[in-house]
Amino acid sequence: MATMLSGAAVMDGAILVIAANEKCPQPQTREHLAAIDIIGLKNIIVVQNKIDLVNRDEAIRNYTDILKFLKGSIAENAPIIPVSAQHKLNIDLLLQAIQEYLLTPKRDPNKPARMHIIRSFDVNNPGTLIEDLMGGVLGGSIYQGSFKVGDEIEIRPGLPTREKNKVKMRELTTEITSLYIGDSSVSEALPGGLVGVGTTLDPSLTKSDGLVGSIAGIPGMLPPVREELNLDIKLFSSVIGSKEQEAVAKIAKGEKLLLNVGTSKTMADITLVKKDYIEAKLSIPICGEETDHVAISRRIGGRWRLIGAGVLRN
């Protein structure tokens, strides 16, 4: 779930796929719709898939169940398109709906460049000679401004270090040496889609997704690094993703929760609880600004389950 939230944080729209041959909604479908709501995605298409596996009456019954499930949610007015991916049925209508409903948002090219980091790599093969080593590579989605080859960028919060049994973050600065969109090398990358950013960073820092959750951008122009969070919260009536749909208990002082902010995730120790407001100390600092959306999860039955959402306050 945490991985899905990190990926969804860089999306401008969503396609919610619901199988026609299963009871609607499934626990995972509830999770995905809740995630869409938390992140604030408003451009949504619903696909009723696998209609080739049911008869007409079953398909209509499932369609009605989908309407009931979506009522009152952020996807209430989303189009529902019956599809058989196996037989390529209605794929043309789905593509048409993508053009009509998943509109590309307007971007301001004059804003300071920022990119959510969702992957980081060491692209060197074992045994590569020192003189042939390539710098670390960042993968992510630019959400404002633009990146150009040769730009200096800052990565925040950056590199985790441990001081006196406490995790501290150290910002990193580097230079962009290359930009890739798909298999194509470009000199400038704009918002939307995914981009690979070659840097002069030591590849040991970027290997195994070591910088996932950070934000890259113009030095000195990134959101602040926070070791504590103040959140306006809204808890769900029932636990998302649980078949039993048990009621969500109130958050308690001293409780440990998992928080997702953008593409970052961190454990939080709750230090203050009021009616619709909490304060928390973080095990791993995050980079975030006021009004950022936060997903709140609690460990239930050995798994992290969504229990609510919050908005970051200063």
C-alpha positions as CSV (number, residue, x, y, z in Angstrom):
1,M,0.0,0.0,0.0
2,A,2.8,2.4,0.9
3,T,4.5,1.7,-2.5
4,M,1.2,2.3,-4.3
5,L,0.7,5.6,-2.5
6,S,4.2,6.7,-3.5
7,G,3.6,6.0,-7.1
8,A,0.1,7.6,-7.1
9,A,1.5,10.8,-5.6
10,V,3.1,11.8,-9.0
11,M,-0.1,11.0,-11.0
12,D,-2.5,13.6,-12.5
13,G,-5.3,11.1,-13.1
14,A,-6.3,7.5,-12.4
15,I,-8.0,4.6,-14.0
16,L,-9.8,2.5,-11.4
17,V,-10.1,-1.1,-12.7
18,I,-13.0,-3.3,-11.3
19,A,-13.5,-6.9,-12.4
20,A,-17.0,-7.7,-13.6
21,N,-16.7,-11.4,-12.4
22,E,-16.0,-10.5,-8.7
23,K,-18.2,-9.0,-6.0
24,C,-17.8,-5.2,-5.9
25,P,-16.1,-3.7,-4.0
26,Q,-13.2,-5.9,-3.1
27,P,-11.0,-4.8,-0.2
28,Q,-8.2,-3.7,-2.5
29,T,-10.6,-1.6,-4.6
30,R,-11.7,0.2,-1.4
31,E,-8.0,0.9,-0.7
32,H,-7.3,2.2,-4.2
33,L,-10.3,4.5,-4.2
34,A,-9.3,5.8,-0.7
35,A,-5.8,6.5,-2.0
36,I,-7.2,8.4,-5.0
37,D,-9.2,10.5,-2.6
38,I,-6.3,11.1,-0.2
39,I,-3.9,12.2,-2.9
40,G,-6.6,14.6,-4.3
41,L,-6.9,13.1,-7.8
42,K,-10.0,14.4,-9.5
43,N,-9.6,13.1,-13.0
44,I,-10.8,9.5,-12.8
45,I,-12.1,6.8,-15.2
46,V,-13.6,3.6,-14.0
47,V,-13.1,0.4,-16.1
48,Q,-15.4,-2.5,-15.6
49,N,-13.0,-5.2,-16.9
50,K,-13.5,-8.9,-17.8
51,I,-17.0,-8.5,-19.1
52,D,-16.3,-11.5,-21.4
53,L,-16.4,-13.7,-18.3
54,V,-20.0,-12.9,-17.3
55,N,-23.4,-12.9,-19.0
56,R,-25.4,-9.8,-19.6
57,D,-27.4,-9.9,-16.4
58,E,-24.3,-10.4,-14.3
59,A,-22.6,-7.5,-16.0
60,I,-25.5,-5.2,-15.4
61,R,-25.7,-6.3,-11.7
62,N,-22.0,-5.7,-11.3
63,Y,-22.4,-2.3,-13.0
64,T,-25.1,-1.3,-10.5
65,D,-22.9,-2.4,-7.6
66,I,-20.1,-0.2,-9.0
67,L,-22.5,2.8,-9.1
68,K,-23.5,2.2,-5.5
69,F,-19.9,1.8,-4.4
70,L,-18.9,5.1,-6.1
71,K,-21.8,7.1,-4.8
72,G,-20.7,9.9,-2.5
73,S,-17.0,9.4,-3.4
74,I,-14.6,11.5,-5.4
75,A,-15.3,9.2,-8.4
76,E,-19.1,9.5,-8.2
77,N,-19.4,11.2,-11.6
78,A,-16.6,9.3,-13.3
79,P,-17.5,7.5,-16.5
80,I,-17.7,3.7,-16.2
81,I,-16.6,1.8,-19.3
82,P,-17.2,-1.9,-19.8
83,V,-14.1,-3.5,-21.3
84,S,-12.7,-6.9,-22.3
85,A,-9.0,-6.4,-22.4
86,Q,-8.6,-10.0,-23.6
87,H,-10.8,-9.4,-26.7
88,K,-9.8,-5.7,-27.1
89,L,-13.5,-4.7,-26.7
90,N,-14.2,-1.0,-26.0
91,I,-10.5,-0.2,-25.9
92,D,-11.2,2.6,-28.4
93,L,-13.8,4.1,-26.0
94,L,-11.4,3.9,-23.2
95,L,-8.8,5.8,-25.2
96,Q,-11.4,8.4,-26.1
97,A,-12.3,8.7,-22.4
98,I,-8.6,9.2,-21.5
99,Q,-8.5,12.1,-23.9
100,E,-11.7,13.7,-22.6
101,Y,-11.4,13.1,-18.8
102,L,-7.7,12.7,-18.0
103,L,-6.8,16.2,-19.1
104,T,-3.2,17.3,-19.0
105,P,-3.1,20.0,-16.2
106,K,-1.8,23.5,-17.0
107,R,1.8,23.9,-15.8
108,D,3.6,27.1,-14.9
109,P,7.1,26.9,-16.6
110,N,8.3,29.9,-14.6
111,K,8.0,28.2,-11.2
112,P,11.2,26.8,-9.5
113,A,11.9,23.3,-10.8
114,R,10.8,20.4,-8.6
115,M,10.7,16.7,-9.0
116,H,9.4,13.8,-6.8
117,I,12.0,11.1,-6.7
118,I,10.3,7.7,-6.9
119,R,13.4,5.6,-8.0
120,S,17.2,5.9,-7.7
121,F,19.8,3.6,-9.2
122,D,23.4,2.7,-9.6
123,V,23.6,1.9,-13.3
124,N,27.2,0.6,-13.2
125,N,27.9,-3.1,-13.7
126,P,30.0,-4.9,-11.1
127,G,33.7,-4.6,-11.9
128,T,33.4,-1.3,-13.8
129,L,36.7,0.6,-13.7
130,I,36.8,3.8,-11.6
131,E,37.5,6.0,-14.6
132,D,34.4,4.5,-16.4
133,L,32.0,4.9,-13.5
134,M,28.8,6.8,-14.2
135,G,27.1,9.0,-11.5
136,G,23.9,8.0,-9.7
137,V,20.6,8.2,-11.6
138,L,17.3,9.6,-10.2
139,G,13.9,8.6,-11.6
140,G,10.7,10.5,-11.0
141,S,8.2,13.0,-12.2
142,I,8.7,16.8,-12.6
143,Y,5.7,18.6,-11.2
144,Q,6.7,22.2,-11.8
145,G,9.3,24.1,-13.7
146,S,11.8,22.3,-15.9
147,F,15.2,20.6,-15.7
148,K,18.0,21.1,-18.2
149,V,21.3,19.3,-18.6
150,G,24.0,21.3,-16.7
151,D,21.6,22.6,-14.1
152,E,22.7,22.4,-10.4
153,I,20.0,20.8,-8.3
154,E,19.5,20.1,-4.6
155,I,18.0,16.9,-3.1
156,R,16.1,17.3,0.1
157,P,15.8,15.8,2.7
158,G,18.6,13.8,1.0
159,L,21.0,11.4,2.7
160,P,20.0,9.7,6.0
161,T,22.8,9.7,8.6
162,R,22.6,8.5,12.2
163,E,23.7,10.8,15.1
164,K,23.3,9.6,18.7
165,N,20.7,7.0,17.7
166,K,18.7,9.5,15.8
167,V,18.3,9.8,12.0
168,K,19.4,13.1,10.6
169,M,19.1,14.1,6.9
170,R,21.8,15.8,4.9
171,E,20.9,17.7,1.8
172,L,22.8,16.9,-1.4
173,T,23.7,19.1,-4.3
174,T,24.7,17.8,-7.7
175,E,24.7,18.6,-11.4
176,I,22.5,17.1,-14.1
177,T,24.6,15.3,-16.6
178,S,21.8,13.7,-18.7
179,L,18.1,13.5,-19.1
180,Y,16.1,10.6,-20.5
181,I,12.4,10.3,-21.3
182,G,11.8,6.7,-22.3
183,D,14.8,5.7,-24.4
184,S,15.3,9.2,-25.7
185,S,18.0,11.5,-24.5
186,V,16.8,15.1,-24.2
187,S,18.4,18.5,-23.2
188,E,15.3,19.7,-21.2
189,A,12.6,17.9,-19.4
190,L,9.2,19.4,-18.6
191,P,6.4,18.4,-16.1
192,G,4.4,15.2,-16.8
193,G,5.4,11.6,-17.4
194,L,8.6,10.0,-15.9
195,V,12.2,11.2,-16.4
196,G,15.6,9.7,-15.7
197,V,18.1,12.2,-14.4
198,G,21.8,11.4,-14.6
199,T,23.9,13.2,-12.0
200,T,27.4,13.5,-10.6
201,L,26.4,11.8,-7.3
202,D,28.4,8.9,-6.0
203,P,26.3,5.9,-7.2
204,S,26.6,4.3,-3.8
205,L,24.1,7.0,-2.6
206,T,21.5,6.3,-5.2
207,K,21.7,2.5,-5.3
208,S,18.7,0.4,-4.2
209,D,16.3,3.3,-4.2
210,G,18.4,5.1,-1.5
211,L,17.0,8.5,-2.3
212,V,13.3,7.6,-2.8
213,G,11.0,10.0,-1.1
214,S,13.2,13.1,-1.5
215,I,12.5,16.1,-3.8
216,A,15.0,17.4,-6.3
217,G,14.9,21.0,-7.4
218,I,16.5,24.5,-7.5
219,P,18.9,24.9,-4.5
220,G,17.4,26.9,-1.7
221,M,13.9,26.7,-3.3
222,L,12.6,23.4,-1.9
223,P,10.1,22.8,0.9
224,P,11.5,22.7,4.5
225,V,12.7,19.5,6.1
226,R,10.5,18.5,9.0
227,E,11.3,16.3,11.9
228,E,7.8,16.9,13.4
229,L,4.4,17.2,11.7
230,N,1.2,19.1,12.6
231,L,-1.8,17.6,10.8
232,D,-5.5,18.3,10.4
233,I,-6.9,14.8,10.1
234,K,-10.1,13.0,9.0
235,L,-10.4,9.4,10.0
236,F,-12.4,6.9,7.9
237,S,-15.5,5.2,9.5
238,S,-14.0,1.8,8.8
239,V,-10.6,0.3,8.1
240,I,-9.8,0.5,4.4
241,G,-8.6,-2.8,2.8
242,S,-10.0,-5.1,5.6
243,K,-12.7,-7.6,4.7
244,E,-14.2,-7.2,8.2
245,Q,-14.5,-3.4,7.7
246,E,-13.9,-2.9,11.4
247,A,-14.5,0.6,12.8
248,V,-11.5,2.9,13.0
249,A,-10.5,3.5,16.6
250,K,-9.4,7.0,17.6
251,I,-5.7,7.9,17.4
252,A,-4.0,7.7,20.8
253,K,-1.1,9.7,22.2
254,G,2.0,7.5,22.0
255,E,0.7,5.4,19.1
256,K,3.0,4.6,16.2
257,L,1.6,5.2,12.7
258,L,2.8,5.1,9.2
259,L,2.6,8.3,7.2
260,N,2.9,8.9,3.5
261,V,3.7,12.4,2.3
262,G,4.2,12.7,-1.4
263,T,6.6,9.9,-2.3
264,S,8.1,9.6,1.2
265,K,7.0,7.4,4.0
266,T,8.0,7.6,7.7
267,M,7.0,6.3,11.1
268,A,5.4,8.8,13.4
269,D,5.2,8.9,17.2
270,I,2.0,10.7,18.1
271,T,2.7,13.4,20.7
272,L,-0.6,15.3,20.8
273,V,-4.2,14.4,19.9
274,K,-7.1,16.8,19.7
275,K,-10.5,16.3,18.0
276,D,-9.4,16.6,14.3
277,Y,-5.7,17.5,14.9
278,I,-2.5,15.6,15.8
279,E,1.2,16.3,16.3
280,A,3.9,13.8,15.7
281,K,7.6,13.2,15.8
282,L,9.0,11.4,12.8
283,S,11.5,8.6,12.8
284,I,12.8,9.8,9.3
285,P,12.4,13.5,8.5
286,I,10.5,14.4,5.4
287,C,10.4,17.3,3.0
288,G,6.9,18.9,2.9
289,E,5.0,22.1,2.8
290,E,1.7,23.4,4.1
291,T,-1.4,21.8,2.5
292,D,0.4,18.7,1.4
293,H,-1.8,15.6,1.6
294,V,-0.8,12.8,4.1
295,A,-2.0,9.2,4.2
296,I,-2.3,7.7,7.7
297,S,-2.0,3.9,8.2
298,R,-2.2,1.8,11.3
299,R,-0.8,-1.8,11.7
300,I,-3.8,-4.1,11.9
301,G,-3.5,-7.9,11.7
302,G,0.1,-7.8,10.6
303,R,-0.5,-5.3,7.8
304,W,-0.5,-1.6,7.4
305,R,-4.1,-0.4,6.7
306,L,-5.4,3.0,5.7
307,I,-7.3,4.6,8.6
308,G,-7.5,8.2,7.5
309,A,-6.0,11.2,5.8
310,G,-4.5,14.5,6.8
311,V,-3.3,17.9,5.6
312,L,0.0,19.4,6.6
313,R,-0.1,22.5,8.8
314,N,2.7,24.8,9.8
